[in-house]
Every structure is written in structure tokens, then in C-alpha cells.
Amino acid sequence: MKFKEDVIESLSALLFGSIGIISITAFFVILSLIITQCCNVIKNN
């Protein structure tokens, strides 16, 4: 039974870790898109 609990714990840790990495990556992608949009607006003005 203990082995099963360890597997579940490591799987959930892996899942939460990958969710964190994905959300951080998405955040930086959105941030860079916003920055490029702002730069384009500034250049046009």
C-alpha cells in the first residue's frame, strides 16, 4: 500500500510541476506579445 501512495504522490508532484511550468511559459509568452504590441503602437505614433 505504501508503494502505491508514493507513486500517487510523485505523479501529483510531477503534474503540479508541469502545470506550473506551462503557466509560467504562457505568462512569459503573453507578456512578450503585450510588449511587442506596445512597441508597435509606440513606433506607429
C-alpha positions as CSV (number, residue, x, y, z in Angstrom):
1,M,0.0,0.0,0.0
2,K,2.9,2.4,0.9
3,F,4.3,2.0,-2.6
4,K,1.0,3.0,-4.2
5,E,0.9,6.1,-2.1
6,D,4.4,7.1,-3.1
7,V,3.6,6.6,-6.8
8,I,0.5,8.8,-6.4
9,E,2.5,11.5,-4.6
10,S,5.2,11.6,-7.2
11,L,2.7,11.6,-10.0
12,S,0.8,14.5,-8.5
13,A,4.0,16.4,-7.8
14,L,5.0,15.9,-11.4
15,L,1.6,17.0,-12.6
16,F,1.6,20.2,-10.5
17,G,5.2,20.9,-11.6
18,S,4.3,20.6,-15.2
19,I,1.2,22.8,-14.7
20,G,3.5,25.4,-13.1
21,I,6.0,25.3,-15.9
22,I,3.2,25.6,-18.5
23,S,1.6,28.5,-16.7
24,I,4.9,30.3,-16.3
25,T,5.7,29.8,-20.0
26,A,2.2,31.0,-21.0
27,F,2.7,34.1,-18.8
28,F,6.0,35.0,-20.4
29,V,4.6,34.4,-23.9
30,I,1.6,36.7,-23.2
31,L,3.9,39.2,-21.6
32,S,6.2,39.3,-24.7
33,L,3.2,39.6,-27.0
34,I,1.9,42.6,-25.0
35,I,5.4,44.2,-25.1
36,T,5.7,43.8,-28.9
37,Q,2.2,45.2,-29.3
38,C,3.1,48.2,-27.2
39,C,6.3,48.7,-29.1
40,N,4.4,48.6,-32.4
41,V,1.9,51.2,-31.1
42,I,4.8,53.5,-30.0
43,K,6.5,53.1,-33.4
44,N,3.3,54.0,-35.3
45,N,2.8,57.1,-33.2
